[in-house]
Amino acid sequence: MNETLEFRLASGETGAIGECYRTHAPAVRSYLGRYVPREDVEDVLQVVFAEVWRCRRRFDPARSLPAWLMGIAHKRAVDHLRARTPATVPLEAVADPAGDDGRVDGDQIDDRDRVRRALAALPDAQRQAIELAYYGDLTQRQIADRLRVPLGTVKARTARGLERLSRLLPRAAA
């Protein structure tokens, strides 16, 4: 009987998972490489195919096997990224900027304390993006790479954080 890979996999034929891996792993690996750090791609790939085998009975052989695989890969990539703790630069570790004459004056210290209190009131993701941009002197692309999030996410976090900071910090007297 000449059954397709889809039917053999769904029925639990032991050789089907190996063939599925040989056939589809390169595409899944490439997909994961867009989202998961390079050093973690192989680990997540193995998790994907272990889940494929474990959940094979839920696969409908009349459907697209590559689409089903990519759906599982997407979910495992998201799980992997959510489980990671992004590296941050604590605000306390950043040196205080000096004034024009090299000294820190009292008004600057007061302003800096108000900014620190306002930053502390932001959600962690927004505060982190702003700190990396302004204190870490990173571009939005560099922040996205460091936090392993899409560039659009960094832009949104920064914009929302700055908008919220503008409400938290009183305007300077003109």
N, C-alpha and C positions, 0 to 999 in steps of 0.2 A: 504494500500500500504506500503510495507516494504522497505523504502529507506535508504540508508546509511547515516551516519553522514555527509559525504562530501556533498552529494546532499542536505540534509536538511539545512546545514549551508549556502551553496551557494544560496539556494532559500530564505533564510531569516527567516526560522522557528525560533521563539523566544526561544524555549527550546534547540535548537542546540548549542548555544554558551555556555550554562551551561554545557552540556554534553561534549563539546569540552574542556572546562576548566578542568572539573573533570578528563577527560581522559589524557589530554596532558600537563597540568600545571606542574606536577612533572618533566617531561623531560625538559620542557622549563626552569623551575626554576634551574635545575641542570646545564643546558647549560649556563644560565646567570651567575651562581655562579662562573664559570671559568673566567669571564671577568669583571664583575661588582662588586664593593665592596659589601660585605655581607649585610651591612646596607641598600643598595639601591636595592637589588634584587627584593623584593616584589613590590616596586614602578615601576620598569621597567617591571616586569611581568604584572602588571595591564595595563600599556601602550601598551604592546604587544597584549593583548587580546582585549583591546578597539579598536586597529587598525584592528585586525582580524574581529571584528564585523562590523566596519566601511567599510572595504574593501572586505567584503564577496562576493560581486557580481563579483569581479575580480578573485576569486578563481575558477579554473577549477576542478570540482569534479572528473574528470578522472585522475587527478594528485595526487601525494602524499600529504596528509594533513600535516603529521609531517614535511616533507621537507619544505613546504610553511610556516609553523609556525616557524621553525628554521631560515628560511631566514628573516622573520620579526624580530625575536628575535635578530639576528645578527645585523641588521640595527639599531634597537633601542639601543642595547648595545653600538655600535660605537657612535651613537648620544649622548648617556649619557656620555661616556668617553670624548668625544670632548668638551662637555659643561663644564666639570669640570676644575677648575684652580688648577694645581698642586702646592703643597706647595714647596717653594724654600727657600734657605738660601742665603740672599744677601751677596755678597762678603765683603761689608763694615762692616757687623756684626761679621765677623770672626777676632779674635785677630791676630795681627802680631806675627809670630814666632820670638823668641829671638835667638841670636847667641849662640855659645858654652859657652861663659862666662856669659850668661844671659842678655847681652846688645844687642841692635840692632845697627849694624854699617851702615855707609853711603852706602856702596856697596850693602848691602842687601836691603836697602830701595829703591835704584835705580832699582835693579833687580825686586823687588816686584811691583814697579810702572809699569815697562815694561810688566810684566806678567798680571797685572790688565788691562792695556790698550789692550793687545792682547786678553784677555778673553772677554772684552767688544765688540770686533770686531766679535766674533763668533755668529752664530745664537743662539737664546735663548735656544733651546733644547740641543744643544751641550754644551754650557756654563754651563747650569744647571747640566748636567750629570757630567761634570768635577769638578765643584765646590762641588757637593755632595760627589764625590769620594775623592778628595784631601783635601778639607777644612772641609767637613762634616765627613770625615773618615768612609764612608759607603762602604759596598761591593756592587758589581753590583746587586746582588739579592736584597739587602736592598733598593737600588736606584729604582729598578723596582717596588718593593712593594710600596714605598713611592709615586712614580709618577704614579702608576697604569698603567704601560705599560709592554709589554713583555720583558723578559730578553734580547732577541736578539736585541730589539730596543735600550736598554741601551748600549749594547756592540757596536752597530753600531754608535750611537751618540758619544760615548766616543772615539772610534777609529778615526772617521772623525774629531772630534774636536781636538784631539791631533795631527793629521796629519796637520790640518790647523794651529794650534799653532806653529808647527815646521817651517812652512813657514813664519809666522808672526814675530817670535822671531829670531833675528840674532844670529848666532852661537857664543859662547864664544871663545875668542882667545885662542889658544892652547899654 
